[in-house]
Amino acid sequence: MLPIGWLLEAGPGYCPIALKKAGQPASAGSSMAGPWDVVLRDEAALRQAAVVAMDAALLEGVLMRTDAEPNASEVVSCAPFTLLPSAVPRALFEQAYAVQRDFNLLVDAISRDKEFLERTLASTIKVDEFTARLFRIHQQVLEEGLAQSVFLGINRSDYMFDCGAASPPALKQIEINTIAASFGGLASRTAAVHGRVLRVLGKPEEAARLLPNDPAQGLAMGIAKAWELYGSPSAAVMFLVEEAQRNIFDQRCVENKLWDRNIRVIRRRFRDVYEQGSLDDSRRLYVGGQEVAVVYYREGYVPSNYDQQNWEARLLLERSRAVKCPDIATQLAGTKKVQQELSRPGMLEKLLPGHAEAVRRIRATFAGLYSLDVGEEGDRIAATAIANPERFVLKPQREGGGNNLYGEELKQVLERIKDSPERTSYILMDKIEPQPAVNYLLRARSPLKASKCISELGIFGVYVRQGTELVLNEAAGHLLRTKAVEHADGGVVAGVAVLDTPYLV
């Protein structure tokens, strides 16, 4: 916990946000004062604003079900969020939006390149059974012949602002999520909460500068376009959902946008597909007698989502004509091994021929990424990381947050597996060094306290392809998540990060 006297101050080059104690002079080279330095001095006003903020979150629908009752909505709580919007450099925010359509093109190109996926994942599937099972389904579907002709991609590219080097702050990609990218719904409602807080704190002009943001609309637009191209007005969109559905309101935001377009939505689990799913002679998908045009996965990205029945259900879905979001090739395109392979010289040019500017924009966001494949290069990288664990992040082939390894834990794991093929199930990435800022992380039934925090910006992308023609390619909105610096990894559902709103500086 930090005392109330710690303030925000933008560091050199608008790197948000350096810390300074009340009464201390600004550091040499500081470009501007922090946006909330005055309000952070007034503890009574902050406490009043926190009460208003919680009520505003309930009014706006920034909600989650509780741990105790994840499948009932009789009792709900606010999703965790920051009291104040966090400062984000305008230039880096605009850069993240500008490159998103390029990333959409790249993910689509990877999903269509059978040889690239085979070559890139060859070492990983020998040691990672989850990736191997996904890949076997991918191969089986290709051997049978694709029934699907319309392809829908919804992804989220996540970044941090690297302030570690002597050069100006830089936008660096953490990862790209190609399956079940969450919080597009609740992010559509968070800015209104922060606008209310700023007005209560006497900052109406700053409240008016918060950007409109509606990822739910953008995601629904992509799903609706895929549904339309599928060509069966009586067919439904199926949300493939978890057994425990704490984050249902985030999904309902998108679902309601589809109902507004008179598109029927059903919610089913893997077990429902296993028990009630079937394909007709044209490989149209039916679940409980209802034809399904689009399968929107909000489940299926970690091994714990699968038992043998669920794997059989996944194969049935992939074999069908229905538009999968994502299809299994696109899920494989989002693996960490693919992310690392893309950083090799010349690789982007091979995947995106004739798109030199897109390649330049994408490459500018890459942090250092390193292979741990068996061989001299992998041996050298592993030894470097063991000697300097504070410089790196060790990343397994997993989605969902909370899986990455840092510091002493990274060192211990690498020392254990350095001479084993198991190391090929990981990649190594340079550790990004964001500058901490002070904020208040609001959670239900938690005391109000200031924390040193870092933020992660995600940009949602949506694309639709029919055959070989890309008919939709858009950036669909943004998500800012913030967490206390003592937490190395983990997302909102995991109870580590909280929802936030960017305040551009």
Solvent accessible surface area in square Angstrom, and as a share of the most:
residue,aa,sasa,rsa
1,M,171,0.77
2,L,33,0.17
3,P,70,0.44
4,I,51,0.26
5,G,17,0.16
6,W,65,0.23
7,L,1,0.01
8,L,7,0.04
9,E,5,0.02
10,A,1,0.00
11,G,2,0.02
12,P,83,0.52
13,G,48,0.46
14,Y,91,0.35
15,C,9,0.05
16,P,12,0.08
17,I,4,0.02
18,A,22,0.17
19,L,42,0.21
20,K,43,0.18
21,K,80,0.34
22,A,43,0.33
23,G,79,0.76
24,Q,95,0.42
25,P,120,0.76
26,A,61,0.47
27,S,65,0.42
28,A,103,0.80
29,G,60,0.57
30,S,32,0.21
31,S,57,0.37
32,M,64,0.29
33,A,66,0.51
34,G,5,0.04
35,P,23,0.14
36,W,1,0.00
37,D,27,0.14
38,V,91,0.52
39,V,11,0.06
40,L,1,0.01
41,R,128,0.47
42,D,67,0.35
43,E,72,0.32
44,A,79,0.61
45,A,28,0.22
46,L,1,0.00
47,R,110,0.40
48,Q,112,0.50
49,A,0,0.00
50,A,11,0.08
51,V,99,0.57
52,V,38,0.22
53,A,0,0.00
54,M,48,0.21
55,D,78,0.40
56,A,2,0.02
57,A,0,0.00
58,L,86,0.43
59,L,140,0.70
60,E,55,0.25
61,G,13,0.13
62,V,1,0.00
63,L,26,0.13
64,M,2,0.01
65,R,24,0.09
66,T,19,0.11
67,D,114,0.59
68,A,91,0.71
69,E,94,0.42
70,P,33,0.21
71,N,86,0.44
72,A,28,0.22
73,S,52,0.34
74,E,151,0.68
75,V,101,0.58
76,V,45,0.26
77,S,13,0.08
78,C,11,0.07
79,A,0,0.00
80,P,18,0.11
81,F,1,0.01
82,T,0,0.00
83,L,0,0.00
84,L,0,0.00
85,P,0,0.00
86,S,16,0.10
87,A,7,0.05
88,V,0,0.00
89,P,7,0.04
90,R,114,0.42
91,A,74,0.57
92,L,18,0.09
93,F,10,0.04
94,E,92,0.41
95,Q,55,0.24
96,A,0,0.00
97,Y,63,0.24
98,A,63,0.49
99,V,1,0.01
100,Q,0,0.00
101,R,128,0.47
102,D,8,0.04
103,F,4,0.02
104,N,0,0.00
105,L,45,0.22
106,L,2,0.01
107,V,4,0.02
108,D,7,0.04
109,A,23,0.18
110,I,1,0.01
111,S,14,0.09
112,R,118,0.43
113,D,46,0.24
114,K,85,0.36
115,E,110,0.49
116,F,2,0.01
117,L,0,0.00
118,E,55,0.25
119,R,140,0.51
120,T,6,0.03
121,L,0,0.00
122,A,42,0.33
123,S,28,0.18
124,T,0,0.00
125,I,47,0.24
126,K,167,0.71
127,V,51,0.29
128,D,9,0.05
129,E,105,0.47
130,F,16,0.07
131,T,2,0.01
132,A,6,0.05
133,R,66,0.24
134,L,4,0.02
135,F,5,0.02
136,R,121,0.44
137,I,14,0.07
138,H,8,0.03
139,Q,62,0.28
140,Q,81,0.36
141,V,7,0.04
142,L,54,0.27
143,E,146,0.65
144,E,74,0.33
145,G,29,0.28
146,L,95,0.47
147,A,27,0.21
148,Q,9,0.04
149,S,64,0.41
150,V,6,0.04
151,F,22,0.09
152,L,3,0.01
153,G,2,0.02
154,I,6,0.03
155,N,2,0.01
156,R,12,0.04
157,S,0,0.00
158,D,0,0.00
159,Y,0,0.00
160,M,18,0.08
161,F,8,0.03
162,D,32,0.16
163,C,30,0.18
164,G,50,0.48
165,A,66,0.51
166,A,119,0.92
167,S,70,0.45
168,P,103,0.65
169,P,20,0.13
170,A,33,0.26
171,L,3,0.01
172,K,42,0.18
173,Q,5,0.02
174,I,21,0.11
175,E,31,0.14
176,I,17,0.08
177,N,13,0.07
178,T,3,0.02
179,I,7,0.03
180,A,18,0.14
181,A,4,0.03
182,S,26,0.17
183,F,5,0.02
184,G,1,0.01
185,G,1,0.01
186,L,0,0.00
187,A,7,0.06
188,S,28,0.18
189,R,88,0.32
190,T,2,0.01
191,A,19,0.15
192,A,51,0.39
193,V,1,0.00
194,H,0,0.00
195,G,3,0.03
196,R,101,0.37
197,V,0,0.00
198,L,0,0.00
199,R,129,0.47
200,V,58,0.34
201,L,23,0.11
202,G,54,0.52
203,K,40,0.17
204,P,78,0.49
205,E,124,0.56
206,E,32,0.14
207,A,7,0.05
208,A,77,0.60
209,R,134,0.49
210,L,22,0.11
211,L,56,0.28
212,P,127,0.80
213,N,23,0.12
214,D,62,0.32
215,P,0,0.00
216,A,1,0.01
217,Q,71,0.32
218,G,8,0.08
219,L,1,0.01
220,A,0,0.00
221,M,65,0.29
222,G,0,0.00
223,I,0,0.00
224,A,7,0.06
225,K,62,0.26
226,A,0,0.00
227,W,44,0.15
228,E,99,0.44
229,L,42,0.21
230,Y,11,0.04
231,G,56,0.54
232,S,18,0.11
233,P,119,0.75
234,S,87,0.56
235,A,1,0.01
236,A,0,0.00
237,V,0,0.00
238,M,0,0.00
239,F,0,0.00
240,L,0,0.00
241,V,2,0.01
242,E,36,0.16
243,E,79,0.36
244,A,57,0.44
245,Q,25,0.11
246,R,54,0.20
247,N,9,0.04
248,I,5,0.03
249,F,43,0.18
250,D,0,0.00
251,Q,1,0.01
252,R,86,0.31
253,C,9,0.06
254,V,1,0.00
255,E,11,0.05
256,N,75,0.39
257,K,57,0.24
258,L,0,0.00
259,W,106,0.37
260,D,117,0.60
261,R,101,0.37
262,N,135,0.69
263,I,4,0.02
264,R,118,0.43
265,V,10,0.06
266,I,8,0.04
267,R,41,0.15
268,R,72,0.26
269,R,67,0.24
270,F,5,0.02
271,R,107,0.39
272,D,16,0.08
273,V,0,0.00
274,Y,89,0.34
275,E,118,0.53
276,Q,82,0.37
277,G,20,0.19
278,S,57,0.37
279,L,41,0.20
280,D,57,0.29
281,D,156,0.81
282,S,69,0.45
283,R,48,0.17
284,R,63,0.23
285,L,0,0.00
286,Y,63,0.24
287,V,1,0.01
288,G,54,0.52
289,G,67,0.64
290,Q,39,0.18
291,E,21,0.09
292,V,0,0.00
293,A,0,0.00
294,V,0,0.00
295,V,0,0.00
296,Y,3,0.01
297,Y,0,0.00
298,R,10,0.04
299,E,14,0.06
300,G,0,0.00
301,Y,55,0.21
302,V,29,0.16
303,P,55,0.34
304,S,101,0.65
305,N,25,0.13
306,Y,24,0.09
307,D,82,0.42
308,Q,101,0.45
309,Q,82,0.37
310,N,23,0.12
311,W,21,0.07
312,E,79,0.35
313,A,1,0.01
314,R,0,0.00
315,L,42,0.21
316,L,36,0.18
317,L,0,0.00
318,E,8,0.04
319,R,67,0.24
320,S,0,0.00
321,R,71,0.26
322,A,0,0.00
323,V,1,0.01
324,K,2,0.01
325,C,3,0.02
326,P,1,0.01
327,D,18,0.09
328,I,4,0.02
329,A,7,0.05
330,T,6,0.03
331,Q,10,0.05
332,L,0,0.00
333,A,4,0.03
334,G,6,0.06
335,T,13,0.08
336,K,4,0.02
337,K,5,0.02
338,V,0,0.00
339,Q,12,0.05
340,Q,4,0.02
341,E,18,0.08
342,L,12,0.06
343,S,32,0.21
344,R,76,0.28
345,P,131,0.82
346,G,29,0.28
347,M,18,0.08
348,L,0,0.00
349,E,79,0.35
350,K,152,0.64
351,L,16,0.08
352,L,10,0.05
353,P,96,0.60
354,G,86,0.82
355,H,81,0.36
356,A,81,0.63
357,E,96,0.43
358,A,5,0.04
359,V,6,0.04
360,R,136,0.50
361,R,79,0.29
362,I,0,0.00
363,R,85,0.31
364,A,51,0.39
365,T,0,0.00
366,F,22,0.09
367,A,13,0.10
368,G,24,0.24
369,L,16,0.08
370,Y,62,0.23
371,S,2,0.02
372,L,1,0.00
373,D,44,0.23
374,V,107,0.61
375,G,32,0.31
376,E,156,0.70
377,E,80,0.36
378,G,3,0.03
379,D,77,0.40
380,R,147,0.54
381,I,13,0.06
382,A,2,0.02
383,A,60,0.46
384,T,42,0.24
385,A,0,0.00
386,I,27,0.14
387,A,75,0.58
388,N,44,0.23
389,P,20,0.13
390,E,104,0.47
391,R,122,0.45
392,F,6,0.03
393,V,8,0.05
394,L,0,0.00
395,K,0,0.00
396,P,21,0.13
397,Q,8,0.04
398,R,57,0.21
399,E,24,0.11
400,G,50,0.48
401,G,39,0.37
402,G,48,0.46
403,N,50,0.26
404,N,29,0.15
405,L,25,0.13
406,Y,50,0.19
407,G,24,0.23
408,E,105,0.47
409,E,98,0.44
410,L,0,0.00
411,K,61,0.26
412,Q,103,0.46
413,V,22,0.13
414,L,0,0.00
415,E,77,0.35
416,R,154,0.56
417,I,1,0.01
418,K,84,0.36
419,D,132,0.68
420,S,37,0.24
421,P,81,0.51
422,E,64,0.29
423,R,7,0.03
424,T,6,0.03
425,S,13,0.08
426,Y,32,0.12
427,I,0,0.00
428,L,0,0.00
429,M,5,0.02
430,D,43,0.22
431,K,78,0.33
432,I,12,0.06
433,E,81,0.36
434,P,27,0.17
435,Q,64,0.29
436,P,29,0.18
437,A,17,0.13
438,V,2,0.01
439,N,6,0.03
440,Y,7,0.03
441,L,21,0.11
442,L,12,0.06
443,R,72,0.26
444,A,28,0.21
445,R,211,0.77
446,S,57,0.36
447,P,108,0.68
448,L,31,0.15
449,K,90,0.38
450,A,3,0.02
451,S,14,0.09
452,K,74,0.31
453,C,4,0.02
454,I,27,0.14
455,S,20,0.13
456,E,27,0.12
457,L,0,0.00
458,G,0,0.00
459,I,0,0.00
460,F,0,0.00
461,G,0,0.00
462,V,0,0.00
463,Y,4,0.02
464,V,0,0.00
465,R,16,0.06
466,Q,74,0.33
467,G,36,0.35
468,T,114,0.66
469,E,107,0.48
470,L,55,0.28
471,V,51,0.29
472,L,28,0.14
473,N,18,0.09
474,E,71,0.32
475,A,31,0.24
476,A,13,0.10
477,G,7,0.07
478,H,7,0.03
479,L,3,0.01
480,L,1,0.01
481,R,32,0.12
482,T,2,0.01
483,K,17,0.07
484,A,5,0.04
485,V,57,0.33
486,E,128,0.57
487,H,76,0.34
488,A,56,0.43
489,D,35,0.18
490,G,10,0.10
491,G,11,0.11
492,V,6,0.03
493,V,77,0.44
494,A,67,0.52
495,G,44,0.43
496,V,21,0.12
497,A,5,0.04
498,V,0,0.00
499,L,1,0.00
500,D,7,0.04
501,T,6,0.03
502,P,4,0.02
503,Y,15,0.06
504,L,23,0.12
505,V,25,0.14
